[in-house]
Amino acid sequence: MLKILEEISRSKYPLPKPQEIGALMQGFLAKIPEWRKVKHPAEAAALVHKEFVIIHPFVDGNGRVARLIMNLFLLQEGFNIAIIPPSIRAEYIAALEKSHYDDRDFIHLIARMV
């Protein structure tokens, strides 16, 4: 099962175990109000997206849901949505993958899209 999930994620980083998802999601949801207070909205939105993708709670659709949550966050903060055009999809995927250990490129990419 884990092998299947790793293939689904298309990432070299291992996915959390299914039994860890609930606690990880609770921790994720607890971070959002703090990010809202101390981060620029574009940075906080990027972190929301990144953290959700890293938790990877669903078998399919995690990226789409992460972009939806990120854009909902941006709208709530009075910003436009961030649209990732197909022309920078490779850059987006690379920055998201790198964000596992350094999220600066991903934050800058999202900030450019806002």
Contacts in CASP RR format, 6 or more apart in sequence:
PFRMAT RR
TARGET T0000
AUTHOR 0000-0000-0000
METHOD contacts of the structure
MODEL  1
MLKILEEISRSKYPLPKPQEIGALMQGFLAKIPEWRKVKHPAEAAALVHK
EFVIIHPFVDGNGRVARLIMNLFLLQEGFNIAIIPPSIRAEYIAALEKSH
YDDRDFIHLIARMV
1 18 0 8 1.000
2 14 0 8 1.000
2 15 0 8 1.000
2 17 0 8 1.000
5 15 0 8 1.000
5 56 0 8 1.000
5 59 0 8 1.000
6 14 0 8 1.000
6 15 0 8 1.000
8 59 0 8 1.000
8 60 0 8 1.000
9 15 0 8 1.000
9 56 0 8 1.000
9 62 0 8 1.000
11 97 0 8 1.000
11 100 0 8 1.000
12 97 0 8 1.000
13 54 0 8 1.000
13 97 0 8 1.000
13 100 0 8 1.000
15 56 0 8 1.000
16 24 0 8 1.000
16 55 0 8 1.000
16 56 0 8 1.000
21 55 0 8 1.000
21 57 0 8 1.000
22 57 0 8 1.000
24 55 0 8 1.000
24 57 0 8 1.000
25 55 0 8 1.000
25 57 0 8 1.000
28 51 0 8 1.000
28 52 0 8 1.000
28 55 0 8 1.000
31 47 0 8 1.000
31 51 0 8 1.000
32 44 0 8 1.000
32 48 0 8 1.000
32 73 0 8 1.000
35 43 0 8 1.000
35 44 0 8 1.000
35 47 0 8 1.000
35 48 0 8 1.000
36 44 0 8 1.000
36 77 0 8 1.000
39 47 0 8 1.000
40 111 0 8 1.000
41 73 0 8 1.000
41 74 0 8 1.000
41 77 0 8 1.000
41 78 0 8 1.000
41 79 0 8 1.000
41 114 0 8 1.000
42 74 0 8 1.000
42 79 0 8 1.000
42 82 0 8 1.000
42 107 0 8 1.000
42 110 0 8 1.000
42 111 0 8 1.000
42 114 0 8 1.000
43 107 0 8 1.000
43 110 0 8 1.000
43 111 0 8 1.000
44 73 0 8 1.000
44 77 0 8 1.000
45 70 0 8 1.000
45 71 0 8 1.000
45 73 0 8 1.000
45 74 0 8 1.000
45 77 0 8 1.000
45 79 0 8 1.000
45 82 0 8 1.000
45 110 0 8 1.000
45 114 0 8 1.000
46 70 0 8 1.000
46 103 0 8 1.000
46 106 0 8 1.000
46 107 0 8 1.000
46 109 0 8 1.000
46 110 0 8 1.000
46 111 0 8 1.000
47 103 0 8 1.000
47 107 0 8 1.000
48 66 0 8 1.000
48 69 0 8 1.000
48 70 0 8 1.000
48 73 0 8 1.000
49 66 0 8 1.000
49 67 0 8 1.000
49 69 0 8 1.000
49 70 0 8 1.000
49 96 0 8 1.000
49 106 0 8 1.000
49 110 0 8 1.000
50 66 0 8 1.000
50 96 0 8 1.000
50 99 0 8 1.000
50 103 0 8 1.000
50 106 0 8 1.000
52 62 0 8 1.000
52 63 0 8 1.000
52 65 0 8 1.000
52 66 0 8 1.000
52 69 0 8 1.000
53 62 0 8 1.000
53 63 0 8 1.000
53 66 0 8 1.000
53 96 0 8 1.000
54 100 0 8 1.000
56 62 0 8 1.000
58 65 0 8 1.000
67 82 0 8 1.000
67 84 0 8 1.000
70 82 0 8 1.000
70 110 0 8 1.000
71 81 0 8 1.000
71 82 0 8 1.000
74 80 0 8 1.000
74 81 0 8 1.000
74 82 0 8 1.000
74 114 0 8 1.000
75 81 0 8 1.000
79 114 0 8 1.000
80 114 0 8 1.000
82 110 0 8 1.000
82 113 0 8 1.000
82 114 0 8 1.000
83 113 0 8 1.000
84 92 0 8 1.000
84 113 0 8 1.000
88 109 0 8 1.000
91 109 0 8 1.000
92 109 0 8 1.000
94 105 0 8 1.000
95 105 0 8 1.000
95 106 0 8 1.000
95 108 0 8 1.000
95 109 0 8 1.000
96 106 0 8 1.000
98 105 0 8 1.000
98 106 0 8 1.000
99 105 0 8 1.000
99 106 0 8 1.000
END
